[in-house]
């Protein structure tokens, strides 16, 4: 039975929470492998709604082992706050069901402040970050000066590592004419939280190998979307980590040969939060209608999402860069009642048609969508649980998307309720 990787096939907010929850019921272990507490997942289980930013979705289900891998950047205070919030909702969380990689880099106050300063600055390019310190924490990881979770377990050498970190950050702050951070303050910030996060620490790569050898089903849960990948996304309007499926291996310590089925999640239309190119954006009544029907507001930020037609060019690109085996198509019901539905099948760049999104920032800003118009449907798809429940034209829409993106639709989601899903292929049973 395959281990399963779930990745967003667009710019995030594709509805991964519902699908990951559905899959986590079948899994034994659920792993977060990148990002930080800038990710937002909403789970609806019975009459309870859980909003997660950092913890793997499987943590709300009894008997599942939730793991935060080394590819994540961890705000220890955010972790404790999210754990306490879920515990207040009746979810049992302890070392029995939550482990955190010992080599995970930590997000500190220096990172949060630097992120906010950059994003709020009057000059330069605004990326649209959540100002939570994600990017600066990844910079310190690559710069080999990060404080990692294991460092909290070695208090005698922690101050030296803090001073090494601040040698960089205080130089930046002097250049910005800001007061410098004091090493003692950062040391106190870490010492105050250490005893509350260290109980979850583990050697995750080894733990996952043991789980695999024991025949456990492992689900790898991505955050954001593949089009926000630091290498393969719409750079520089991207997140600070790799969000494609290959990161499931490096962000957890699991060998790539042990990562099995890749499930991409895509909305039946397209949304984006923040800045950056969006070829099919509908900044008009159509976009507003899609946003209202789909309740398109960010789980973490509350920001209104930009909305537009389905972009088959981008999803086809993601299918290839993430090695996607099947797509879970979400929010099909939001398109109910549209007389005509457009799908972007190619781009036009400076008068020439192309079949991919170029890497150049300026070229991305200039591409124009080439649309194919598909007849809409009068009936409703909301709550459908089988193909027989769908209007014939809705099925044609799904089939056409399959042709355009070069991957089969493995599931169709027709409402936020977990049961309202048309299952074509179970990723765990391939």
Secondary structure as UniProt FT lines:
FT   STRAND          4..8
FT   HELIX           16..24
FT   TURN            25..26
FT   STRAND          29..32
FT   TURN            37..38
FT   STRAND          41..45
FT   TURN            46..47
FT   STRAND          48..52
FT   HELIX           57..60
FT   TURN            62..63
FT   STRAND          65..68
FT   TURN            70..71
FT   STRAND          72..74
FT   HELIX           76..88
FT   TURN            89..90
FT   TURN            95..97
FT   STRAND          98..101
FT   TURN            102..103
FT   STRAND          105..106
FT   HELIX           109..120
FT   HELIX           134..142
FT   TURN            143..144
FT   HELIX           149..153
FT   HELIX           155..175
FT   TURN            176..177
FT   HELIX           183..197
FT   HELIX           198..200
FT   STRAND          201..202
FT   HELIX           204..213
FT   TURN            214..215
FT   STRAND          218..221
FT   HELIX           226..228
FT   TURN            230..232
FT   TURN            235..236
FT   TURN            245..246
FT   HELIX           247..250
FT   TURN            251..253
FT   HELIX           256..258
FT   STRAND          261..267
FT   STRAND          270..272
FT   TURN            279..280
FT   HELIX           285..294
FT   TURN            299..301
FT   STRAND          306..308
FT   STRAND          310..311
FT   HELIX           312..321
FT   TURN            322..323
FT   STRAND          326..330
FT   HELIX           332..335
FT   TURN            336..337
FT   STRAND          340..349
FT   TURN            350..351
FT   STRAND          352..354
FT   HELIX           361..366
FT   STRAND          368..375
FT   TURN            382..383
FT   HELIX           387..389
FT   HELIX           392..405
FT   STRAND          408..413
FT   TURN            418..419
FT   STRAND          421..423
FT   HELIX           427..429
//
